């Protein structure tokens, strides 16, 4: 009975490890196009969360000061904090498609950079460029 239980446990562990090694398919072109918008929306959601947190902290602080004043307790003045910044509504403007530069603007006619290393190698030229007996001048 114990051997069956151990065998069953080992087979379940082995199958679960194989599932963990499975790869997801590469994203489609449509998913790649939507990725920047999703990132912008996530950043905006973070700003909205920070704004809501700031507003709730202001509300709690105001409530504390009013109840402390009503109870006759002495309170220290509130620390200076920046005002809560409302992020507004979500608006995503897609980046314009990259336009190919003309050859002249792309630097195609620019001189090559200065070589940092000599163009030699330790391999003989015959190894790098083997002779082709079919081609004769």
GROMACS elastic network, one bead per residue, 0.5 to 0.9 nm:
[ bonds ]
;  ai    aj funct       b0    kb
    1     4     6  0.52462   500
    1     5     6  0.63736   500
    1     6     6  0.87392   500
    2     5     6  0.50398   500
    2     6     6  0.61036   500
    2     7     6  0.84860   500
    3     6     6  0.50822   500
    3     7     6  0.60087   500
    3     8     6  0.84731   500
    4     7     6  0.50604   500
    4     8     6  0.60334   500
    4     9     6  0.84922   500
    5     8     6  0.51112   500
    5     9     6  0.60816   500
    5    10     6  0.85771   500
    6     9     6  0.50428   500
    6    10     6  0.60798   500
    6    11     6  0.85328   500
    7    10     6  0.51626   500
    7    11     6  0.61275   500
    7    12     6  0.86086   500
    8    11     6  0.51738   500
    8    12     6  0.61923   500
    8    13     6  0.86639   500
    9    12     6  0.51803   500
    9    13     6  0.62296   500
    9    14     6  0.86325   500
   10    13     6  0.51022   500
   10    14     6  0.60999   500
   10    15     6  0.86100   500
   11    14     6  0.50708   500
   11    15     6  0.61427   500
   11    16     6  0.85530   500
   12    15     6  0.52159   500
   12    16     6  0.61133   500
   12    17     6  0.86070   500
   13    16     6  0.51647   500
   13    17     6  0.61747   500
   13    18     6  0.87163   500
   14    17     6  0.52013   500
   14    18     6  0.63974   500
   14    19     6  0.88732   500
   15    18     6  0.51335   500
   15    19     6  0.64334   500
   15    20     6  0.88503   500
   16    19     6  0.50830   500
   16    20     6  0.64012   500
   16    21     6  0.89352   500
   17    20     6  0.50535   500
   17    21     6  0.65398   500
   18    21     6  0.52096   500
   18    22     6  0.66500   500
   19    22     6  0.53379   500
   19    23     6  0.89056   500
   20    23     6  0.83644   500
   23    26     6  0.89097   500
   24    27     6  0.86050   500
   25    28     6  0.87171   500
   27    30     6  0.79902   500
   27    31     6  0.58078   500
   27    32     6  0.63746   500
   28    31     6  0.52041   500
   28    32     6  0.62484   500
   28    33     6  0.86705   500
   29    32     6  0.50088   500
   29    33     6  0.61585   500
   29    34     6  0.87086   500
   30    33     6  0.50835   500
   30    34     6  0.63314   500
   30    35     6  0.88059   500
   31    34     6  0.51168   500
   31    35     6  0.62561   500
   32    35     6  0.52712   500
   32    36     6  0.79408   500
   33    36     6  0.68890   500
   33    37     6  0.79626   500
   34    37     6  0.53885   500
   34    38     6  0.62570   500
   34    39     6  0.87876   500
   35    38     6  0.50948   500
   35    39     6  0.62080   500
   35    40     6  0.86663   500
   36    39     6  0.50406   500
   36    40     6  0.61573   500
   36    41     6  0.85568   500
   36    94     6  0.82286   500
   37    40     6  0.50504   500
   37    41     6  0.60879   500
   37    42     6  0.85595   500
   37    92     6  0.66238   500
   37    93     6  0.84933   500
   37    94     6  0.75941   500
   38    41     6  0.50314   500
   38    42     6  0.61180   500
   38    43     6  0.86289   500
   39    42     6  0.50867   500
   39    43     6  0.62357   500
   39    44     6  0.86277   500
   40    43     6  0.51127   500
   40    44     6  0.61669   500
   40    45     6  0.85868   500
   40    90     6  0.87968   500
   40    91     6  0.89686   500
   40    92     6  0.71748   500
   41    44     6  0.50119   500
   41    45     6  0.60795   500
   41    46     6  0.86270   500
   41    90     6  0.70615   500
   41    91     6  0.85214   500
   41    92     6  0.78813   500
   42    46     6  0.62939   500
   42    47     6  0.87857   500
   43    46     6  0.51078   500
   43    47     6  0.64615   500
   43    48     6  0.88012   500
   44    47     6  0.50402   500
   44    48     6  0.62530   500
   44    49     6  0.86627   500
   44    87     6  0.72493   500
   44    88     6  0.89823   500
   44    89     6  0.86695   500
   44    90     6  0.67322   500
   45    49     6  0.61745   500
   45    50     6  0.86267   500
   45    90     6  0.85943   500
   46    49     6  0.50748   500
   46    50     6  0.62370   500
   46    51     6  0.86437   500
   47    50     6  0.50631   500
   47    51     6  0.61600   500
   47    52     6  0.86638   500
   47    85     6  0.86914   500
   47    86     6  0.81461   500
   47    87     6  0.62170   500
   48    51     6  0.50203   500
   48    52     6  0.61786   500
   48    53     6  0.85490   500
   48    86     6  0.73277   500
   48    87     6  0.61517   500
   48    88     6  0.82042   500
   49    52     6  0.51558   500
   49    53     6  0.61132   500
   49    54     6  0.85728   500
   50    53     6  0.50644   500
   50    54     6  0.61204   500
   50    55     6  0.86701   500
   50    84     6  0.85649   500
   50    85     6  0.88054   500
   51    54     6  0.50815   500
   51    55     6  0.62335   500
   51    56     6  0.86644   500
   51    84     6  0.59757   500
   51    85     6  0.62589   500
   51    86     6  0.60482   500
   51    87     6  0.74209   500
   52    55     6  0.51317   500
   52    56     6  0.61757   500
   52    57     6  0.85806   500
   52    84     6  0.86095   500
   52    86     6  0.87502   500
   53    56     6  0.51648   500
   53    57     6  0.61216   500
   53    58     6  0.86243   500
   54    57     6  0.51251   500
   54    58     6  0.62329   500
   54    59     6  0.86740   500
   54    83     6  0.83897   500
   54    84     6  0.58743   500
   54    85     6  0.86596   500
   55    58     6  0.50973   500
   55    59     6  0.62313   500
   55    60     6  0.87188   500
   55    84     6  0.67111   500
   56    60     6  0.61613   500
   56    61     6  0.85627   500
   57    60     6  0.51008   500
   57    61     6  0.60963   500
   57    62     6  0.85389   500
   58    61     6  0.51335   500
   58    62     6  0.61026   500
   58    63     6  0.85593   500
   58    84     6  0.89166   500
   59    62     6  0.51570   500
   59    63     6  0.61496   500
   59    64     6  0.85925   500
   60    63     6  0.50671   500
   60    64     6  0.61069   500
   60    65     6  0.86895   500
   61    64     6  0.50242   500
   61    65     6  0.62379   500
   61    66     6  0.86847   500
   61    78     6  0.83897   500
   62    65     6  0.52207   500
   62    66     6  0.62373   500
   62    67     6  0.86758   500
   63    66     6  0.52348   500
   63    67     6  0.61622   500
   63    68     6  0.84547   500
   64    67     6  0.53420   500
   64    68     6  0.59748   500
   64    69     6  0.84442   500
   65    68     6  0.51245   500
   65    69     6  0.59699   500
   65    70     6  0.85286   500
   65    75     6  0.73592   500
   66    69     6  0.51392   500
   66    70     6  0.61438   500
   66    71     6  0.86333   500
   67    70     6  0.50449   500
   67    71     6  0.61381   500
   67    72     6  0.85989   500
   67    73     6  0.87307   500
   68    71     6  0.50951   500
   68    72     6  0.62082   500
   68    73     6  0.51816   500
   68    74     6  0.72584   500
   68    75     6  0.71656   500
   69    72     6  0.50556   500
   69    73     6  0.58386   500
   69    74     6  0.72140   500
   69    75     6  0.77959   500
   70    73     6  0.76924   500
   75    78     6  0.86318   500
   76    79     6  0.87699   500
   77    80     6  0.89804   500
   78    81     6  0.85286   500
   81    84     6  0.88457   500
   82    85     6  0.85384   500
   85    88     6  0.89232   500
   87    90     6  0.81230   500
   88    91     6  0.88278   500
   93    96     6  0.88291   500
   94    97     6  0.87336   500
   95    98     6  0.85975   500
   96    99     6  0.85180   500
  100   103     6  0.89362   500
  100   106     6  0.86852   500
  101   104     6  0.79831   500
  101   105     6  0.59842   500
  101   106     6  0.57366   500
  102   105     6  0.53733   500
  102   106     6  0.61618   500
  103   106     6  0.50665   500
  103   107     6  0.67213   500
  103   108     6  0.57723   500
  103   109     6  0.79346   500
  104   107     6  0.57034   500
  104   108     6  0.61262   500
  104   109     6  0.66434   500
  104   110     6  0.88108   500
  105   108     6  0.76639   500
  106   109     6  0.83666   500
  106   110     6  0.89700   500
  107   110     6  0.52093   500
  107   111     6  0.87386   500
  108   111     6  0.84113   500
  109   112     6  0.89870   500
  110   113     6  0.89093   500
  112   115     6  0.85048   500
  113   116     6  0.88174   500
  115   118     6  0.69499   500
  115   119     6  0.81259   500
  117   120     6  0.84001   500
  118   121     6  0.83104   500
  120   123     6  0.85449   500
  121   124     6  0.77938   500
  123   126     6  0.82598   500
  123   127     6  0.65358   500
  123   128     6  0.69344   500
  124   127     6  0.55293   500
  124   128     6  0.67156   500
  124   129     6  0.87584   500
  125   128     6  0.50824   500
  125   129     6  0.57319   500
  125   130     6  0.76200   500
  126   129     6  0.52300   500
  126   131     6  0.69679   500
  127   130     6  0.57041   500
  129   132     6  0.89345   500
  131   134     6  0.89591   500
  131   135     6  0.86588   500
  132   135     6  0.58091   500
  132   136     6  0.81512   500
  133   136     6  0.67422   500
